[in-house]
Amino acid sequence: MHLPTDAPIPDTPAQRKTDRARLTRALNASLAFVLALAAVFAAQGSFDIRPFTIEPWTVQGLLGVLTAPLLHGSIEHLAANATSLLLLGTLAGAVYPKATLRALPVVWLGSGLGAWFLGEPGSHHLGASGLTHGLMFLVMTLGLLRRDRPSIAAAMIAFLLYGGMLLTVLPREAGVSWQAHLGGAVAGVASAFALRLRDPLPPRKRYSWEDEEDAELVPLNDELEPPSPRNVPVLWNRPEPRDVHSGVVLQFPPREPPPGAQ
């Protein structure tokens, strides 16, 4: 696993300008897509939208995989998805610009195919809620995989705002395409695993107490490391053997046998 490197966090005017520009681009792109959804919704009254929805297990319903996220059934439906796309799209695009750009087509197709494969025959699915679930699961999974400060912060914000999407991938309410939600969520998780290193990891700030701990470990390691045998002081030397002729030999009297011994 690639962990953040120990380097000072760049906090220069140029870096702050780059961060603001990345946030502005993500916000503008999300807002442009929301305005496009509003324009399509305004034009829906002039044509029959059923051929452009997802009809499960039909050949003509496959066209809806590409067009259904642009359609909505009511102004409330559009408003709910537009708000989620604006917030989650800005969050994902600001923190992971490269990964989000590559994950969006996967999430788009995943949500549509999920509705096509899992939906009931004869039903019609439309709406961009599969995209919102894909973005939410993308941000959440990237936060768990990368675990740097921006990723964790983005995952916490996404969970705080839309943590309820963890439950809407299962059938809970009639008339809600949980199949598209599930397809988008699976595509978001898969994209996170595949694209987790597409955006560079930020450098990790090194704190002063880490330097102090490293400094304390140096003498500790020296004490635990045994010194060289040449550096060990000699505490006792074996005395040299004496000359055999310089000593004194004591003569003992011969031992007499006990009485009655033969």
C-alpha positions as CSV (number, residue, x, y, z in Angstrom):
1,M,0.0,0.0,0.0
2,H,1.3,3.5,-0.9
3,L,1.3,5.6,2.3
4,P,1.7,9.4,2.4
5,T,5.3,10.5,2.5
6,D,6.8,12.6,5.3
7,A,7.1,16.0,3.8
8,P,6.0,19.5,4.8
9,I,2.4,20.4,3.8
10,P,2.5,23.0,1.0
11,D,0.7,26.1,2.1
12,T,1.9,28.7,-0.3
13,P,-0.2,31.3,-2.2
14,A,0.3,29.2,-5.4
15,Q,-1.0,26.1,-3.7
16,R,-4.0,27.8,-2.3
17,K,-4.8,29.3,-5.7
18,T,-4.6,25.8,-7.2
19,D,-6.9,24.4,-4.6
20,R,-9.5,27.2,-5.2
21,A,-9.3,26.6,-8.9
22,R,-9.9,22.9,-8.5
23,L,-12.9,23.5,-6.3
24,T,-14.3,26.1,-8.7
25,R,-14.0,23.7,-11.6
26,A,-15.8,20.9,-9.7
27,L,-18.6,23.3,-8.7
28,N,-19.0,24.7,-12.2
29,A,-19.1,21.2,-13.8
30,S,-21.7,20.0,-11.2
31,L,-23.8,23.1,-11.7
32,A,-23.6,22.8,-15.5
33,F,-24.9,19.2,-15.3
34,V,-27.7,20.2,-13.0
35,L,-28.8,23.0,-15.4
36,A,-28.7,20.5,-18.2
37,L,-31.1,18.2,-16.2
38,A,-33.4,21.2,-15.6
39,A,-33.4,22.0,-19.3
40,V,-34.3,18.4,-20.2
41,F,-37.0,18.3,-17.6
42,A,-38.5,21.5,-19.0
43,A,-38.5,19.9,-22.5
44,Q,-40.0,16.6,-21.4
45,G,-43.6,17.8,-21.9
46,S,-43.0,18.0,-25.7
47,F,-42.1,14.4,-26.3
48,D,-42.8,10.9,-25.1
49,I,-40.2,9.9,-22.6
50,R,-41.0,6.2,-22.3
51,P,-38.7,5.1,-25.1
52,F,-35.8,6.8,-23.3
53,T,-36.4,5.1,-19.9
54,I,-34.9,1.8,-18.8
55,E,-37.3,-1.1,-19.4
56,P,-35.7,-4.2,-17.8
57,W,-34.9,-7.2,-20.0
58,T,-35.9,-5.6,-23.3
59,V,-33.7,-4.6,-26.2
60,Q,-35.3,-1.2,-26.6
61,G,-34.9,-0.6,-22.9
62,L,-31.1,-0.6,-23.3
63,L,-31.3,2.9,-24.8
64,G,-32.4,4.1,-21.4
65,V,-29.1,3.0,-19.9
66,L,-27.7,6.1,-21.6
67,T,-30.6,8.5,-21.5
68,A,-32.7,7.6,-18.3
69,P,-30.4,9.6,-15.9
70,L,-31.4,12.8,-17.8
71,L,-35.1,12.3,-17.2
72,H,-37.2,12.9,-14.0
73,G,-40.7,12.2,-13.1
74,S,-41.5,15.3,-11.1
75,I,-40.0,18.6,-10.0
76,E,-39.5,17.1,-6.5
77,H,-37.6,14.2,-8.0
78,L,-35.4,16.6,-10.0
79,A,-34.8,18.9,-7.0
80,A,-33.7,16.0,-4.8
81,N,-31.3,14.6,-7.3
82,A,-30.0,18.1,-8.4
83,T,-29.1,19.0,-4.8
84,S,-27.3,15.7,-4.3
85,L,-25.4,15.9,-7.6
86,L,-24.4,19.5,-6.9
87,L,-22.9,18.7,-3.4
88,L,-21.5,15.3,-4.0
89,G,-20.2,16.2,-7.5
90,T,-18.4,19.2,-6.1
91,L,-17.0,17.2,-3.2
92,A,-15.7,14.4,-5.4
93,G,-14.4,16.6,-8.1
94,A,-12.6,18.9,-5.8
95,V,-10.8,16.1,-3.8
96,Y,-10.4,13.5,-6.6
97,P,-10.6,15.3,-10.0
98,K,-8.9,12.6,-12.0
99,A,-10.7,9.7,-10.4
100,T,-14.1,11.3,-10.5
101,L,-13.8,12.1,-14.2
102,R,-13.0,8.5,-15.0
103,A,-15.5,7.0,-12.6
104,L,-18.5,8.9,-13.9
105,P,-19.0,6.8,-17.1
106,V,-18.7,3.6,-15.0
107,V,-21.2,4.9,-12.5
108,W,-23.6,6.0,-15.3
109,L,-23.5,2.6,-17.0
110,G,-23.5,0.7,-13.7
111,S,-26.7,2.4,-12.4
112,G,-28.5,1.8,-15.7
113,L,-27.4,-1.8,-16.0
114,G,-28.4,-2.4,-12.4
115,A,-31.9,-1.2,-13.2
116,W,-32.0,-3.2,-16.5
117,F,-30.9,-6.5,-14.9
118,L,-32.7,-6.3,-11.5
119,G,-35.8,-4.4,-12.4
120,E,-39.2,-6.0,-12.8
121,P,-40.2,-6.7,-16.4
122,G,-42.7,-4.0,-17.7
123,S,-41.4,-1.3,-15.3
124,H,-39.8,1.9,-16.4
125,H,-36.8,3.5,-14.6
126,L,-35.6,7.0,-14.9
127,G,-33.7,9.6,-12.8
128,A,-30.1,10.4,-11.8
129,S,-30.4,8.9,-8.3
130,G,-28.1,6.1,-9.4
131,L,-25.4,8.7,-10.1
132,T,-25.8,10.3,-6.7
133,H,-25.4,6.9,-5.0
134,G,-22.3,6.1,-7.2
135,L,-20.7,9.4,-6.2
136,M,-21.4,8.9,-2.5
137,F,-20.0,5.3,-2.4
138,L,-17.0,6.5,-4.5
139,V,-16.1,9.2,-1.9
140,M,-16.8,6.9,1.0
141,T,-14.7,4.0,-0.3
142,L,-11.8,6.3,-1.4
143,G,-11.7,7.7,2.1
144,L,-11.4,4.2,3.6
145,L,-8.7,3.2,1.0
146,R,-6.5,6.2,0.9
147,R,-6.8,7.4,4.6
148,D,-5.1,10.8,4.1
149,R,-6.7,13.8,5.7
150,P,-8.5,15.2,2.7
151,S,-10.0,11.8,1.9
152,I,-11.1,11.2,5.4
153,A,-12.7,14.6,5.6
154,A,-14.5,14.2,2.3
155,A,-15.8,10.7,3.4
156,M,-17.1,12.2,6.7
157,I,-18.8,15.0,4.9
158,A,-20.5,12.7,2.4
159,F,-21.6,10.3,5.2
160,L,-23.0,13.2,7.3
161,L,-25.0,14.6,4.4
162,Y,-26.1,11.4,2.6
163,G,-25.4,8.5,4.9
164,G,-28.9,7.3,4.4
165,M,-27.9,6.1,0.9
166,L,-26.4,3.1,2.6
167,L,-29.9,1.9,3.2
168,T,-31.6,3.0,-0.1
169,V,-29.6,0.4,-2.1
170,L,-32.2,-2.1,-0.8
171,P,-35.9,-2.2,-1.5
172,R,-37.6,0.0,1.0
173,E,-40.2,2.2,-0.7
174,A,-42.5,1.5,-3.6
175,G,-41.8,3.5,-6.8
176,V,-38.1,4.0,-5.9
177,S,-35.6,2.3,-8.2
178,W,-33.4,0.7,-5.6
179,Q,-32.0,-1.4,-8.5
180,A,-30.4,1.7,-10.0
181,H,-29.2,2.8,-6.6
182,L,-27.5,-0.6,-6.1
183,G,-25.9,-0.6,-9.5
184,G,-24.5,2.9,-9.0
185,A,-23.2,2.0,-5.6
186,V,-21.4,-1.1,-6.9
187,A,-19.9,0.8,-9.7
188,G,-18.8,3.5,-7.3
189,V,-17.0,1.0,-5.0
190,A,-15.4,-0.7,-8.0
191,S,-14.2,2.6,-9.4
192,A,-12.7,3.5,-6.0
193,F,-10.7,0.4,-5.9
194,A,-9.5,0.8,-9.5
195,L,-8.8,4.5,-9.3
196,R,-7.6,5.0,-5.7
197,L,-4.1,6.0,-6.8
198,R,-5.1,8.1,-9.8
199,D,-4.9,11.3,-7.9
200,P,-1.5,11.8,-6.1
201,L,-1.5,11.3,-2.3
202,P,-0.8,14.5,-0.4
203,P,2.3,14.7,1.8
204,R,1.9,13.8,5.4
205,K,2.8,16.5,7.9
206,R,5.5,15.4,10.4
207,Y,4.9,16.6,13.9
208,S,7.6,17.6,16.4
209,W,6.8,14.8,18.8
210,E,7.7,12.3,16.1
211,D,11.1,13.8,15.8
212,E,11.5,13.6,19.6
213,E,10.5,9.9,19.6
214,D,13.0,9.1,16.9
215,A,15.7,11.0,18.9
216,E,14.9,9.0,22.0
217,L,15.2,5.7,20.2
218,V,18.8,6.3,19.1
219,P,20.5,6.0,22.5
220,L,18.1,3.2,23.4
221,N,19.2,1.2,20.5
222,D,22.8,1.8,21.3
223,E,22.3,0.5,24.8
224,L,20.5,-2.6,23.6
225,E,23.2,-3.3,21.0
226,P,26.1,-5.4,22.6
227,P,29.5,-3.7,22.3
228,S,32.4,-5.1,20.4
229,P,34.5,-7.7,22.4
230,R,37.5,-5.4,22.0
231,N,35.7,-2.6,23.9
232,V,34.6,-4.7,26.9
233,P,36.8,-3.9,29.9
234,V,38.8,-6.7,31.5
235,L,37.7,-7.3,35.1
236,W,39.9,-10.3,35.9
237,N,43.0,-11.9,34.5
238,R,44.0,-15.4,35.1
239,P,47.3,-15.5,37.0
240,E,50.3,-16.9,35.2
241,P,51.4,-20.4,36.3
242,R,54.4,-20.5,38.7
243,D,57.7,-22.2,38.0
244,V,57.7,-25.7,39.5
245,H,61.2,-25.1,40.9
246,S,60.3,-22.0,42.7
247,G,57.8,-23.5,45.0
248,V,58.2,-25.4,48.4
249,V,57.4,-29.0,48.7
250,L,56.3,-30.1,52.2
251,Q,57.3,-33.6,53.3
252,F,54.8,-35.7,55.2
253,P,55.9,-38.6,57.5
254,P,55.0,-42.0,56.3
255,R,51.8,-43.5,57.6
256,E,52.4,-46.4,60.1
257,P,50.2,-49.5,59.7
258,P,47.7,-50.3,62.4
259,P,48.6,-52.8,65.1
260,G,48.0,-56.4,64.1
261,A,48.2,-55.7,60.4
262,Q,50.4,-58.1,58.5
